[in-house]
Amino acid sequence: MRVFLILFLIAMVLDEIKFDKKVKIKIKS
């Protein structure tokens, strides 16, 4: 159960990084 929670948190962080990159690209263009 803890392993699933850790994987979920990692997925959330990766999603936020991707979202940040998209937002930065949009702001630049």
C-alpha positions as CSV (number, residue, x, y, z in Angstrom):
1,M,0.0,0.0,0.0
2,R,2.8,2.4,0.8
3,V,4.6,1.6,-2.5
4,F,1.4,2.5,-4.4
5,L,1.2,5.8,-2.5
6,I,4.9,6.6,-3.3
7,L,4.3,5.9,-7.0
8,F,1.2,8.1,-7.0
9,L,3.2,11.0,-5.4
10,I,5.9,10.5,-8.0
11,A,3.4,10.5,-10.8
12,M,1.8,13.7,-9.4
13,V,5.2,15.5,-9.3
14,L,6.1,14.4,-12.8
15,D,2.7,15.7,-14.0
16,E,3.3,19.0,-12.3
17,I,6.7,19.3,-14.0
18,K,5.2,18.6,-17.4
19,F,2.4,21.2,-16.7
20,D,5.0,23.8,-15.6
21,K,7.0,23.2,-18.9
22,K,3.8,23.6,-20.9
23,V,2.9,26.8,-19.1
24,K,6.4,28.3,-19.5
25,I,6.4,27.5,-23.2
26,K,3.0,29.2,-23.6
27,I,4.2,32.3,-21.7
28,K,7.4,32.4,-23.9
29,S,5.3,32.2,-27.1
